[in-house]
Amino acid sequence: MSPLLPLAVLTDGGWATASAAALVIGYLLGSIPFGLLLTRAAGLGDIRQIGSGNIGATNVLRTGKKGLAAATLLLDAAKGAVAVLIARYYLGETPAMLAGLAAFIGHIFPVWLGFKGGKGVATYLGVLAALAWQCALVFAALWLTVAAATRISSLAAIIATIASPIAAWILGDADLAAIVALMSLIILIKHRANIERLIAGEEPRIGSKT
């Protein structure tokens, strides 16, 4: 039997079924906690007990293991991109956007960790790369520029996140702009404590142990 058949059958039920399938695929992929899995495999214990308690690459870097942090970043981005690509191939463009959104949500609220995950920046970038590489380039360029100038990861993420929906809107795709804007809003909400520390001048810099 062709591996395409199961999802082909799903799509026969119409747009709603295809969208539901995309959401499930995206969420399950996005909820894989690579930061936690990699640090445990490396014998470093529970990353949630280190630094900020976050499962993302920035907190993994606080273990002093740059390779693990890089791997976490790549895998968290990859799961967002893969969710989009699978949904696009089998279900179409609109379900692909929904799968990307679901992967992003899955990373932030993974069922396996009591819905307490990361802040979603790497997965957000992966979703952008698969949906619209131009937006991903804007995000990456701004993040790298701000991070290099300030060595503050959260500030770089906030600025790049604000710019990305604008880039999507300039591309002229209203659906894309809406999805990116929603993800950006969620990232900003997840960074509210960082924003407070930035205002107070207390936000830790990249590589800090706190």
KOLBA-896788 format. One record per residue: residue number from 1; residue in one letter; chain; z, x, y of N, C-alpha, C in turn. Coordinates in Angstrom, 2 decimals. Atoms other than C-alpha are relative to their C-alpha. Example, Ala and Ser with C-alpha at 12.3 -4.5 7.8 and 13.67 -1.06 7.14 Angstrom:
(1 A A (0.00 0.89 -1.19) (7.80 12.30 -4.50) (0.00 0.90 1.20))
(2 S A (-0.06 -0.82 -1.19) (7.14 13.67 -1.06) (0.73 -0.77 1.09))
REM end
This chain:
(1 M A (0.00 0.85 -1.20) (0.00 0.00 0.00) (0.00 0.88 1.25))
(2 S A (0.10 -0.78 -1.23) (-0.89 1.29 3.45) (1.32 0.00 0.73))
(3 P A (-1.24 -0.04 -0.77) (2.09 2.51 5.51) (-0.09 -0.81 1.28))
(4 L A (0.16 0.80 -1.21) (0.62 0.51 8.39) (0.32 -1.47 -0.24))
(5 L A (-0.10 1.41 0.31) (1.04 -2.79 6.56) (1.29 -0.67 0.47))
(6 P A (-1.22 0.71 -0.41) (4.72 -3.56 7.21) (0.02 -0.37 1.48))
(7 L A (-0.02 0.32 -1.42) (4.40 -3.32 10.99) (-1.17 -0.88 0.38))
(8 A A (1.13 0.89 -0.25) (1.00 -4.96 10.90) (0.41 -1.44 -0.29))
(9 V A (-0.49 1.33 0.34) (2.66 -7.93 9.19) (0.95 -0.50 1.09))
(10 L A (-0.94 0.39 -1.05) (5.41 -7.91 11.83) (-0.73 -0.52 1.23))
(11 T A (0.69 0.38 -1.21) (2.90 -8.14 14.63) (-0.73 -1.32 -0.14))
(12 D A (0.68 1.28 0.19) (1.25 -11.18 13.06) (0.84 -1.15 0.55))
(13 G A (-0.87 1.05 -0.51) (4.25 -13.16 14.25) (-0.10 -0.17 1.50))
(14 G A (0.19 0.14 -1.42) (3.20 -12.63 17.84) (0.75 1.03 0.81))
(15 W A (-0.56 -0.98 -0.93) (4.38 -10.77 20.90) (1.51 0.12 -0.14))
(16 A A (-1.46 -0.03 0.08) (8.04 -11.74 20.48) (0.47 0.83 -1.18))
(17 T A (-0.39 -0.76 1.18) (8.24 -10.31 16.98) (-0.30 1.47 0.17))
(18 A A (0.36 -1.40 -0.24) (6.42 -7.13 17.98) (1.00 0.64 0.96))
(19 S A (-0.97 -0.52 -0.96) (8.79 -6.71 20.91) (1.35 0.23 -0.65))
(20 A A (-1.28 -0.16 0.70) (11.83 -7.27 18.70) (-0.03 1.23 -0.90))
(21 A A (0.14 -1.18 0.86) (10.53 -4.66 16.26) (0.08 1.27 0.82))
(22 A A (-0.02 -1.18 -0.87) (10.00 -2.21 19.11) (1.42 0.29 0.47))
(23 L A (-1.37 -0.18 -0.46) (13.54 -2.77 20.38) (0.89 0.58 -1.09))
(24 V A (-0.80 -0.49 1.13) (15.05 -2.19 16.94) (-0.34 1.46 -0.30))
(25 I A (0.43 -1.37 0.26) (12.98 0.95 16.31) (0.53 0.94 1.07))
(26 G A (-0.45 -0.84 -1.10) (13.78 2.33 19.73) (1.50 0.21 -0.01))
(27 Y A (-1.46 -0.14 -0.03) (17.49 1.61 19.55) (0.50 0.90 -1.12))
(28 L A (-0.47 -0.81 1.13) (17.94 3.14 16.10) (-0.31 1.48 0.20))
(29 L A (0.33 -1.40 -0.28) (16.13 6.31 17.10) (0.87 0.56 1.12))
(30 G A (-0.76 -0.46 -1.15) (17.90 6.56 20.43) (1.48 0.20 -0.29))
(31 S A (-1.43 -0.06 0.28) (21.34 6.09 18.89) (0.40 1.19 -0.87))
(32 I A (-0.34 -1.20 0.79) (21.12 9.29 16.80) (0.72 0.99 0.93))
(33 P A (-0.78 -0.87 -0.91) (23.88 11.47 18.38) (-0.19 1.48 -0.31))
(34 F A (0.33 -1.36 0.38) (22.23 14.86 18.10) (1.03 1.02 0.50))
(35 G A (-0.99 -0.93 -0.52) (24.78 16.62 20.32) (1.22 0.09 -0.90))
(36 L A (-1.16 0.05 0.89) (27.63 15.51 18.07) (-0.35 0.61 -1.36))
(37 L A (0.39 -0.50 1.32) (25.74 16.26 14.85) (-0.19 1.51 -0.01))
(38 L A (0.26 -1.44 -0.05) (24.65 19.74 15.92) (1.28 0.80 0.17))
(39 T A (-1.24 -0.75 -0.22) (28.05 20.84 17.18) (0.91 -0.06 -1.23))
(40 R A (-0.78 0.09 1.24) (29.76 19.57 14.03) (-0.59 0.90 -1.07))
(41 A A (0.65 -0.86 1.00) (27.19 21.33 11.85) (0.26 1.48 0.28))
(42 A A (-0.26 -1.39 -0.39) (27.88 24.54 13.79) (1.48 0.36 -0.12))
(43 G A (-1.42 -0.28 0.18) (31.60 24.23 13.06) (0.80 -0.03 1.28))
(44 L A (-0.68 0.02 -1.29) (32.57 23.49 16.65) (0.86 -1.25 0.20))
(45 G A (-0.82 1.20 -0.10) (34.34 20.23 15.93) (-0.71 -1.13 0.71))
(46 D A (0.51 1.20 -0.66) (33.91 17.03 17.90) (-0.27 0.30 1.47))
(47 I A (0.38 -0.31 -1.39) (31.99 17.59 21.16) (0.66 -0.96 0.98))
(48 R A (-0.65 0.97 -0.88) (33.72 14.49 22.53) (1.41 0.44 0.42))
(49 Q A (-1.31 -0.54 -0.35) (36.94 16.51 22.64) (-0.11 1.23 0.89))
(50 I A (0.25 -1.19 -0.80) (35.36 19.25 24.78) (-0.51 -0.40 1.38))
(51 G A (0.55 0.21 -1.34) (34.74 19.34 28.54) (0.08 -1.44 0.46))
(52 S A (0.08 1.37 -0.52) (33.57 15.99 29.85) (0.11 -1.05 -1.10))
(53 G A (-0.02 0.95 1.10) (33.60 14.42 26.38) (-1.34 -0.63 -0.27))
(54 N A (1.34 0.54 0.15) (29.89 13.66 26.71) (-0.70 0.63 -1.21))
(55 I A (0.71 -0.53 1.16) (27.53 14.12 23.73) (-1.33 0.64 0.37))
(56 G A (1.28 -0.54 -0.46) (24.64 15.42 25.86) (-0.02 1.51 0.09))
(57 A A (0.22 -1.44 -0.02) (23.23 18.91 26.35) (0.89 0.74 0.99))
(58 T A (-0.83 -0.68 -1.00) (25.22 19.72 29.50) (1.40 0.27 -0.54))
(59 N A (-1.33 -0.22 0.56) (28.51 19.25 27.67) (-0.06 0.95 -1.20))
(60 V A (0.15 -0.94 1.11) (27.23 21.07 24.58) (-0.04 1.44 0.53))
(61 L A (0.05 -1.33 -0.61) (26.54 24.01 26.89) (1.40 0.53 0.28))
(62 R A (-1.37 -0.43 -0.28) (30.26 24.09 27.66) (0.66 0.65 -1.22))
(63 T A (-0.51 -0.70 1.18) (30.83 25.31 24.10) (-0.37 1.48 0.04))
(64 G A (0.48 -1.37 -0.07) (29.07 28.52 25.12) (-1.20 0.26 -0.88))
(65 K A (1.12 -0.14 0.92) (26.29 27.92 22.61) (-1.28 -0.50 0.68))
(66 K A (1.20 0.40 -0.74) (23.11 27.92 24.68) (-1.09 -0.53 -0.93))
(67 G A (1.01 0.47 0.95) (20.90 27.50 21.62) (0.24 -1.43 -0.43))
(68 L A (-0.34 1.37 0.38) (22.75 24.36 20.56) (-0.27 -0.96 1.15))
(69 A A (0.26 0.85 -1.16) (22.54 22.99 24.08) (-1.49 -0.26 0.17))
(70 A A (1.45 0.16 -0.11) (18.79 23.61 24.18) (-0.53 -0.92 -1.09))
(71 A A (0.44 0.85 1.10) (18.34 22.00 20.77) (0.38 -1.45 0.25))
(72 T A (-0.44 1.36 -0.33) (20.36 18.97 21.89) (-0.91 -0.62 1.05))
(73 L A (0.90 0.49 -1.05) (18.23 18.63 25.01) (-1.35 -0.40 -0.57))
(74 L A (1.32 0.26 0.56) (14.98 18.83 23.06) (0.02 -1.21 -0.94))
(75 L A (-0.06 1.10 0.96) (16.07 16.44 20.31) (0.30 -1.34 0.69))
(76 D A (-0.28 1.24 -0.73) (17.52 13.88 22.74) (-1.24 -0.48 0.75))
(77 A A (1.25 0.39 -0.66) (14.25 13.96 24.68) (-1.02 -0.48 -1.03))
(78 A A (1.00 0.33 1.03) (12.18 13.86 21.49) (0.20 -1.39 -0.57))
(79 K A (-0.20 1.32 0.60) (13.84 10.73 20.14) (-0.49 -1.11 0.93))
(80 G A (0.56 0.97 -0.93) (12.89 8.86 23.31) (-1.51 -0.04 -0.05))
(81 A A (1.46 -0.08 0.06) (9.31 10.09 23.15) (-0.53 -0.56 -1.31))
(82 V A (0.45 0.48 1.31) (8.98 9.38 19.42) (0.08 -1.52 -0.08))
(83 A A (-0.13 1.46 0.01) (10.24 5.82 19.87) (-1.19 -0.65 0.71))
(84 V A (1.14 0.53 -0.75) (7.53 5.20 22.48) (-1.29 0.16 -0.79))
(85 L A (1.26 -0.29 0.69) (4.77 6.82 20.44) (-0.16 -0.85 -1.25))
(86 I A (0.09 0.85 1.20) (5.60 4.93 17.24) (-0.33 -1.44 0.39))
(87 A A (0.23 1.38 -0.41) (5.75 1.59 19.02) (-1.41 -0.18 0.58))
(88 R A (1.35 0.10 -0.57) (2.54 2.28 20.93) (-1.06 -0.01 -1.10))
(89 Y A (0.99 -0.12 1.07) (0.65 3.26 17.78) (-0.10 -1.27 -0.84))
(90 Y A (-0.01 1.15 0.89) (1.73 0.27 15.74) (-0.02 -1.35 0.72))
(91 L A (-0.26 1.30 -0.61) (2.53 -2.43 18.29) (-0.66 -0.22 1.36))
(92 G A (0.64 0.18 -1.29) (0.87 -1.76 21.65) (0.80 0.57 1.16))
(93 E A (-0.58 -0.68 -1.15) (1.68 -0.61 25.17) (1.28 -0.65 0.51))
(94 T A (-1.23 0.65 -0.48) (4.20 -3.24 26.28) (1.17 0.21 -0.95))
(95 P A (-1.09 -0.34 0.92) (6.28 -2.88 23.09) (0.41 1.46 0.08))
(96 A A (-0.35 -1.41 -0.14) (6.10 0.88 23.63) (0.98 0.20 1.14))
(97 M A (-0.95 -0.08 -1.12) (7.82 0.45 27.00) (1.36 -0.52 -0.42))
(98 L A (-1.26 0.57 0.46) (10.46 -1.72 25.38) (0.71 0.94 -0.97))
(99 A A (-0.59 -0.96 0.94) (10.98 0.84 22.61) (0.63 1.16 0.75))
(100 G A (-0.56 -1.08 -0.80) (11.49 3.54 25.22) (1.31 -0.42 0.66))
(101 L A (-1.22 0.51 -0.62) (14.03 1.41 27.06) (1.12 -0.11 -1.04))
(102 A A (-1.00 0.17 1.04) (15.81 0.64 23.79) (0.54 1.35 -0.49))
(103 A A (-0.45 -1.33 0.40) (15.93 4.34 22.82) (0.98 0.56 1.03))
(104 F A (-0.87 -0.43 -1.09) (17.47 5.12 26.19) (1.37 -0.70 -0.09))
(105 I A (-1.24 0.78 0.14) (20.05 2.33 25.74) (0.77 0.46 -1.24))
(106 G A (-0.64 -0.44 1.23) (20.71 3.51 22.19) (0.74 1.30 0.16))
(107 H A (-0.69 -1.28 -0.23) (21.59 7.00 23.39) (1.29 -0.22 0.78))
(108 I A (-1.17 0.24 -0.85) (24.02 5.67 25.99) (1.05 -0.84 -0.72))
(109 F A (-0.92 0.90 0.70) (25.53 2.96 23.76) (-0.30 -0.01 -1.50))
(110 P A (0.30 -0.05 1.44) (25.18 4.11 20.12) (1.03 -0.77 -0.83))
(111 V A (-0.91 0.81 0.80) (26.65 1.68 17.62) (0.88 0.87 -0.88))
(112 W A (-0.74 -0.87 0.90) (27.76 4.59 15.41) (1.22 0.63 0.67))
(113 L A (-1.10 -0.65 -0.72) (30.10 5.93 18.12) (0.78 -0.99 0.85))
(114 G A (-0.74 1.01 -0.75) (31.63 2.68 19.27) (-0.62 -0.29 1.35))
(115 F A (0.76 0.25 -1.23) (28.93 2.30 21.94) (0.38 0.94 1.14))
(116 K A (-0.34 -1.00 -1.00) (30.16 5.43 23.73) (-0.83 1.25 -0.24))
(117 G A (0.91 -1.12 0.20) (27.31 7.92 24.01) (-0.13 0.88 1.22))
(118 G A (0.25 -0.89 -1.12) (25.70 10.16 26.59) (-0.43 -0.74 1.24))
(119 K A (0.42 0.61 -1.27) (24.41 9.56 30.09) (-1.50 -0.26 0.05))
(120 G A (1.38 0.43 0.16) (20.80 9.35 28.98) (-1.08 0.81 0.69))
(121 V A (0.99 -0.70 -0.80) (19.08 11.96 31.13) (-1.12 0.61 -0.85))
(122 A A (1.02 -0.62 0.84) (17.30 13.89 28.37) (-0.88 -1.06 -0.68))
(123 T A (0.78 1.06 0.65) (16.26 10.71 26.55) (-0.90 -0.70 1.02))
(124 Y A (0.80 0.55 -1.11) (15.07 9.28 29.87) (-1.25 0.85 0.23))
(125 L A (1.14 -0.90 -0.20) (12.86 12.35 30.32) (-1.00 -0.12 -1.14))
(126 G A (0.90 0.15 1.14) (11.45 11.99 26.81) (-0.80 -1.28 0.06))
(127 V A (0.68 1.29 -0.15) (10.63 8.34 27.41) (-1.08 0.10 1.09))
(128 L A (0.97 -0.18 -1.08) (8.93 9.23 30.70) (-1.20 0.80 -0.46))
(129 A A (1.09 -0.87 0.46) (6.90 11.97 29.03) (-1.00 -0.76 -0.86))
(130 A A (0.88 0.76 0.89) (5.53 9.53 26.45) (-0.68 -1.17 0.71))
(131 L A (0.58 1.14 -0.71) (4.96 6.63 28.85) (-0.95 0.42 1.11))
(132 A A (0.82 -0.44 -1.15) (3.58 8.51 31.87) (0.37 1.45 0.31))
(133 W A (-0.35 -1.41 -0.14) (3.51 12.30 31.83) (0.12 0.43 1.46))
(134 Q A (-0.09 -0.35 -1.42) (3.00 12.38 35.61) (1.43 -0.21 0.53))
(135 C A (-1.38 0.28 -0.41) (6.43 10.79 36.12) (0.95 1.04 -0.57))
(136 A A (-0.84 -1.02 0.63) (7.96 13.24 33.68) (-0.10 1.32 0.75))
(137 L A (0.17 -1.23 -0.76) (6.49 16.13 35.66) (0.76 -0.04 1.32))
(138 V A (-0.74 0.16 -1.25) (7.94 14.78 38.89) (1.50 0.18 -0.26))
(139 F A (-1.41 -0.10 0.35) (11.33 14.40 37.24) (0.38 1.45 -0.30))
(140 A A (-0.33 -1.36 0.42) (11.28 17.86 35.63) (-0.04 0.97 1.17))
(141 A A (0.13 -0.92 -1.13) (10.08 19.61 38.79) (1.19 -0.14 0.96))
(142 L A (-1.13 0.22 -0.90) (12.79 18.01 40.93) (1.31 0.47 -0.63))
(143 W A (-1.24 -0.42 0.67) (15.51 18.59 38.33) (0.13 1.52 0.02))
(144 L A (-0.05 -1.46 0.04) (14.63 22.26 37.96) (0.24 0.60 1.38))
(145 T A (-0.15 -0.51 -1.37) (14.38 22.80 41.71) (1.43 -0.18 0.49))
(146 V A (-1.36 0.28 -0.49) (17.71 21.14 42.53) (1.03 0.77 -0.83))
(147 A A (-0.95 -0.71 0.85) (19.49 22.67 39.53) (0.02 1.49 0.32))
(148 A A (0.07 -1.42 -0.34) (18.26 26.16 40.45) (0.67 0.28 1.34))
(149 A A (-0.56 -0.21 -1.35) (19.34 25.72 44.07) (1.51 -0.23 0.05))
(150 T A (-1.41 0.38 -0.11) (22.75 24.14 43.44) (0.84 0.31 -1.23))
(151 R A (-0.67 -0.17 1.29) (23.60 24.79 39.77) (0.92 -1.18 -0.31))
(152 I A (-0.75 1.22 0.29) (24.86 21.21 39.62) (-0.94 -0.96 -0.75))
(153 S A (0.88 0.80 0.84) (23.28 19.30 36.74) (-0.06 -1.46 0.43))
(154 S A (-0.03 1.43 -0.35) (24.40 15.85 37.85) (-0.79 -0.28 1.28))
(155 L A (0.75 0.19 -1.25) (22.97 16.26 41.36) (-1.50 0.07 -0.26))
(156 A A (1.41 -0.13 0.35) (19.66 17.40 39.91) (-0.49 -1.27 -0.70))
(157 A A (0.38 1.21 0.73) (19.60 14.40 37.57) (-0.09 -1.20 0.93))
(158 I A (-0.03 1.14 -0.92) (20.48 11.93 40.33) (-1.24 0.00 0.89))
(159 I A (1.16 -0.08 -0.90) (17.76 13.15 42.71) (-1.30 -0.26 -0.76))
(160 A A (1.21 0.19 0.80) (15.11 13.32 39.98) (-0.13 -1.44 -0.47))
(161 T A (0.00 1.39 0.47) (16.12 9.88 38.72) (-0.42 -0.96 1.11))
(162 I A (0.38 0.86 -1.13) (15.76 8.30 42.16) (-1.49 0.09 0.28))
(163 A A (1.42 -0.21 -0.31) (12.29 9.80 42.58) (-0.94 -0.58 -1.06))
(164 S A (0.90 0.39 1.09) (10.90 8.74 39.19) (-0.58 -1.40 0.12))
(165 P A (0.61 1.32 -0.16) (10.50 4.98 39.83) (-1.03 -0.03 1.12))
(166 I A (0.97 -0.08 -1.09) (8.73 5.84 43.07) (-1.32 0.57 -0.51))
(167 A A (1.20 -0.59 0.59) (6.31 8.04 41.12) (-0.72 -1.03 -0.88))
(168 A A (0.61 1.02 0.86) (5.76 5.20 38.62) (-0.70 -1.07 0.84))
(169 W A (0.60 1.01 -0.89) (5.08 2.75 41.45) (-1.29 0.52 0.61))
(170 I A (1.21 -0.60 -0.57) (2.56 5.15 43.01) (-1.14 -0.01 -1.00))
(171 L A (1.03 0.05 1.04) (0.73 5.21 39.67) (-0.63 -1.39 -0.09))
(172 G A (0.59 1.33 -0.05) (0.15 1.49 40.22) (0.28 -0.89 -1.19))
(173 D A (-0.33 0.81 1.18) (1.72 0.19 37.00) (1.34 -0.70 0.26))
(174 A A (-1.20 0.74 -0.36) (4.21 -2.53 37.91) (0.99 -0.08 -1.16))
(175 D A (-0.89 0.08 1.17) (5.59 -2.89 34.35) (0.71 1.34 -0.21))
(176 L A (-0.59 -1.33 0.16) (6.13 0.86 34.07) (1.05 0.24 1.08))
(177 A A (-0.94 -0.21 -1.10) (7.78 0.99 37.49) (1.29 -0.78 -0.21))
(178 A A (-1.19 0.83 0.23) (10.14 -1.85 36.52) (0.88 0.60 -1.09))
(179 I A (-0.77 -0.61 1.10) (11.17 -0.17 33.24) (0.69 1.27 0.48))
(180 V A (-0.57 -1.26 -0.49) (11.70 3.20 34.94) (1.11 -0.28 1.00))
(181 A A (-1.03 0.35 -0.98) (13.64 1.59 37.79) (1.28 -0.47 -0.69))
(182 L A (-1.16 0.49 0.73) (15.94 -0.16 35.31) (0.75 1.17 -0.64))
(183 M A (-0.65 -1.16 0.61) (16.61 3.08 33.42) (0.67 0.87 1.06))
(184 S A (-0.57 -0.81 -1.09) (17.18 4.90 36.71) (1.30 -0.61 0.51))
(185 L A (-1.21 0.68 -0.45) (19.71 2.29 37.82) (1.15 0.24 -0.96))
(186 I A (-1.04 -0.22 1.01) (21.60 2.69 34.56) (0.53 1.43 0.07))
(187 I A (-0.43 -1.40 -0.13) (21.66 6.48 34.95) (0.90 0.17 1.21))
(188 L A (-0.82 -0.12 -1.21) (23.02 6.17 38.48) (1.38 -0.62 -0.22))
(189 I A (-1.29 0.63 0.30) (25.74 3.79 37.26) (0.83 0.91 -0.90))
(190 K A (-0.71 -0.91 0.90) (26.63 6.21 34.45) (0.50 1.25 0.72))
(191 H A (-0.38 -1.19 -0.75) (26.89 8.98 37.04) (0.93 -0.33 1.18))
(192 R A (-0.81 0.38 -1.16) (29.21 7.09 39.41) (1.18 0.95 0.20))
(193 A A (-1.11 -0.94 -0.14) (32.12 9.43 38.66) (-0.50 1.34 0.53))
(194 N A (0.59 -1.24 -0.50) (29.84 12.42 39.24) (-0.28 -0.11 1.50))
(195 I A (0.30 0.21 -1.42) (28.77 10.93 42.57) (1.27 0.11 0.83))
(196 E A (-1.28 -0.10 -0.71) (32.41 10.58 43.60) (0.44 1.46 0.12))
(197 R A (-0.38 -1.42 -0.04) (33.06 14.23 42.68) (-0.92 0.80 0.91))
(198 L A (0.94 -0.67 -0.90) (29.93 15.34 44.52) (0.41 -0.20 1.45))
(199 I A (-0.43 0.31 -1.36) (31.13 13.61 47.67) (1.26 0.79 0.35))
(200 A A (-1.25 -0.72 -0.23) (34.53 15.27 47.25) (-0.16 1.51 -0.12))
(201 G A (0.23 -1.43 0.16) (32.95 18.66 46.57) (0.68 0.58 -1.23))
(202 E A (-0.73 -0.43 1.18) (34.58 18.83 43.14) (-0.84 -0.02 -1.28))
(203 E A (0.83 0.08 1.21) (31.61 18.52 40.76) (-0.20 1.39 -0.59))
(204 P A (0.18 -1.31 0.63) (31.50 21.38 38.22) (-1.47 0.42 -0.05))
(205 R A (1.35 -0.54 0.04) (28.47 23.63 38.11) (-0.43 0.29 -1.43))
(206 I A (0.55 -0.27 1.32) (26.19 24.37 35.16) (0.65 1.24 -0.59))
(207 G A (-0.65 -1.11 0.66) (27.95 26.59 32.66) (1.51 -0.01 0.12))
(208 S A (-1.44 0.11 -0.17) (31.42 25.59 33.81) (0.63 -0.56 -1.28))
(209 K A (-0.70 0.47 1.19) (33.96 24.95 31.06) (0.67 -1.35 0.20))
(210 T A (-0.69 1.27 -0.28) (35.29 21.80 32.77) (-0.99 -1.12 0.24))
REM end
